Amino acid sequence: MKEIVIVGAGGLGKVVQWMIERINRVEATWKILGYADDGIAAGSVVDDLPILGAVDGLLEADRELAVVCAVASAGTRRRIIRKLSGNPRLTFPNVIDPSVIRSDRIGMGTGNIIGAGSILTVDIRMGDFCIITEDCTVGHDVTLGSYVTLYPSVNVSGCVTVGSGTELGTGCHVIQGLTIGDGTIVGAGTVAIRDLPGNCTVVGNPARIVKTRPNG
C-alpha cells in the first residue's frame, strides 16, 4: 500500500478520508498516515487519524509520499500546491470515489478529487487539482481548467468551458455551450444562462454579477 497524507483536516478532509477508505475496500491501495493542517496542533486526532503537523512539514519528506489537497478554496489550494511542488518526492494522485460513474473518454491531470455519486459523461477534459464534490454531473465536451471546484449537486451541461480557479456553488446549474472565465465564484443555487466573465461573483436565477475583482 502506498502512503498518503491528506492536507486539510476540515470537513472536506474528513470526506476525502472516507473516500480513501472506500477505495481501500475495493482494492487495498492507500495507507493514510494522517493529516497536515496549519490550524490544528500536531498530535491531535481527527476521525482517528493524527495531525502530523503543519503543511510546510511535508517539504521535509525524504521518501516518496502521496498527497491529496482537501482544501475547497481554489486560491488557497493553488498556494499550497505551489509550495509543496518544491519537494520532488511528493506526488499528487487523482482520488476518485468508487461510486463515480464515468466514461473512458475523460482526460485529467493530477491531484483531482471526484466525490461520491458524481457522473462524468464523455469527452471531458480536466486540468490539475480540481475538486468535484458529491452528486455532481458533468456533461459531454466539457473543459474544466485547473483548480476548479464544484460543490455538491452542481450540474454542468454539455459544451461548457470553466476557467481555472472558478468555484461553482452548491446546487448551481450551467446550461449548455457557456464559457465561465477564470477565478469566478458562482453562488449556491445560481442558474447560468449566458457566458460569465472572469474574476467576479455571480448569484441568482438568472445569474447576475454582484462583485468584480482585479485580475490575478
C-alpha positions in Angstrom: 0.0 0.0 0.0 1.2 3.5 -0.8 1.5 6.1 1.9 -0.7 9.1 1.6 -1.3 12.3 3.6 -4.4 14.4 3.5 -3.8 18.2 3.5 -6.6 19.9 5.4 -8.5 18.3 8.4 -11.7 20.2 7.9 -15.0 18.8 6.6 -13.7 18.1 3.1 -10.6 16.4 4.5 -12.8 14.0 6.5 -14.8 13.3 3.4 -11.6 12.5 1.5 -10.6 10.2 4.3 -13.9 8.4 3.9 -13.4 8.2 0.1 -10.0 6.7 0.5 -11.3 4.1 3.0 -14.0 3.3 0.4 -11.3 2.9 -2.3 -9.4 0.5 0.0 -12.5 -1.7 0.5 -12.5 -2.3 -3.3 -8.7 -2.7 -3.6 -6.1 -2.1 -0.9 -4.3 0.9 -2.3 -3.6 3.6 0.3 -2.1 3.7 3.9 -3.3 7.0 5.3 -0.6 8.4 7.6 -2.7 11.3 8.8 -3.5 15.0 8.2 -1.3 18.0 7.6 -3.0 21.1 8.8 -1.7 24.6 9.9 -4.6 25.3 12.2 -4.6 22.2 14.5 -1.8 21.2 16.9 0.4 18.3 15.9 -0.5 15.1 17.8 -4.2 15.9 17.9 -6.6 13.3 16.4 -9.3 13.9 13.8 -11.5 11.0 12.9 -9.0 8.5 14.3 -6.1 10.0 12.3 -3.3 12.0 13.7 -2.4 15.6 12.8 1.1 15.2 11.6 2.0 18.9 11.7 1.8 21.9 9.5 1.7 21.7 5.8 5.3 23.0 5.5 6.5 19.9 7.2 5.7 17.9 4.0 8.6 19.8 2.4 10.9 17.8 4.6 9.6 14.4 3.4 12.7 12.3 2.5 10.8 9.4 0.7 8.1 9.2 -1.9 4.8 10.3 -0.4 1.4 10.8 -2.0 -0.5 14.0 -1.0 -4.2 14.9 -1.6 -5.1 18.5 -1.0 -8.6 18.6 0.5 -9.0 22.4 0.6 -12.1 23.7 -1.2 -10.9 27.3 -1.8 -9.3 27.4 -5.2 -6.9 30.2 -4.3 -5.7 28.5 -1.1 -5.4 25.2 -2.8 -3.2 26.7 -5.5 -0.9 28.4 -3.0 -0.5 25.1 -1.1 0.3 23.1 -4.2 2.8 25.7 -5.5 4.6 25.4 -2.2 4.6 21.6 -2.0 5.7 21.3 -5.6 9.2 22.3 -4.2 9.7 18.7 -2.9 10.1 16.3 -5.9 9.4 13.3 -3.6 5.7 14.4 -3.2 3.2 13.0 -5.7 -0.4 14.1 -6.2 -2.7 11.2 -7.3 -6.3 11.5 -8.5 -8.6 10.3 -5.8 -11.9 9.1 -7.2 -14.7 7.6 -5.2 -15.7 4.0 -6.3 -19.3 5.1 -6.9 -18.4 7.7 -9.6 -19.9 6.9 -13.0 -17.6 8.0 -15.8 -16.7 7.1 -19.3 -13.3 6.1 -20.6 -13.3 9.3 -22.7 -12.1 11.6 -19.9 -8.7 13.2 -19.7 -7.4 14.7 -16.5 -4.2 15.9 -15.0 -3.0 15.2 -11.4 -4.3 15.8 -7.9 -8.0 15.8 -8.8 -10.7 14.7 -6.3 -14.1 13.3 -7.6 -16.7 12.7 -4.9 -19.4 10.0 -4.4 -22.4 9.8 -6.7 -21.0 12.1 -9.4 -21.5 11.4 -13.1 -18.9 12.4 -15.7 -20.0 11.6 -19.3 -17.9 11.8 -22.5 -15.1 13.9 -24.0 -14.4 15.8 -20.8 -11.1 17.5 -20.1 -9.9 18.4 -16.6 -6.8 20.2 -15.6 -4.9 19.6 -12.3 -6.2 19.8 -8.7 -9.9 20.1 -9.5 -12.4 19.1 -6.8 -15.8 17.7 -7.8 -17.7 17.0 -4.7 -20.7 14.7 -4.2 -23.6 14.3 -6.6 -22.4 16.5 -9.4 -23.0 15.9 -13.1 -20.6 17.0 -15.9 -21.9 16.8 -19.4 -20.3 15.9 -22.7 -17.4 18.0 -24.2 -16.8 20.0 -21.0 -13.5 21.6 -20.2 -12.6 22.3 -16.6 -9.4 24.3 -16.0 -7.1 23.6 -13.2 -8.1 24.3 -9.6 -11.8 24.3 -10.4 -14.2 23.5 -7.5 -17.7 22.0 -7.9 -19.6 22.0 -4.7 -22.3 19.4 -4.1 -25.1 18.8 -6.6 -23.7 21.1 -9.3 -25.0 20.4 -12.9 -22.8 21.4 -15.8 -24.4 20.8 -19.2 -22.6 19.9 -22.4 -20.0 22.0 -24.3 -19.2 24.2 -21.3 -15.8 25.7 -20.5 -15.0 26.6 -16.9 -11.9 28.7 -16.4 -9.1 28.0 -13.9 -9.8 28.7 -10.3 -13.5 29.0 -10.7 -15.8 27.8 -7.9 -19.4 26.6 -8.7 -21.5 26.8 -5.5 -23.9 24.1 -4.2 -26.8 23.3 -6.5 -25.9 25.7 -9.2 -26.8 24.9 -12.9 -24.8 25.9 -16.0 -26.7 25.5 -19.3 -25.1 24.1 -22.4 -22.5 25.9 -24.5 -21.4 28.6 -22.0 -17.9 29.9 -21.1 -17.1 30.9 -17.5 -13.9 32.9 -17.0 -11.0 32.3 -14.7 -11.5 32.9 -10.9 -15.2 33.4 -10.9 -17.4 32.4 -7.9 -20.8 31.2 -8.8 -23.1 31.3 -5.8 -25.2 28.4 -4.5 -28.4 27.8 -6.5 -27.3 30.1 -9.3 -28.5 29.4 -12.8 -26.1 30.5 -15.5 -27.8 31.1 -18.9 -25.1 33.2 -20.6 -21.3 33.5 -20.6 -19.8 34.8 -17.4 -16.6 36.9 -17.2 -13.6 36.0 -15.0 -12.8 37.3 -11.6 -16.3 38.1 -10.4 -19.0 36.8 -8.1 -22.4 35.9 -9.6 -25.7 34.9 -7.9 -29.3 34.4 -8.8 -31.6 33.0 -11.5 -30.6 34.1 -14.0 -27.0 34.7 -12.8 -26.1 38.4 -12.2 -22.8 39.9 -11.3 -22.7 41.3 -7.7 -18.9 41.8 -7.3 -15.8 42.1 -9.5 -12.2 41.6 -8.5 -8.9 42.6 -10.0 -7.3 40.1 -12.4 -5.0 37.7 -10.6 
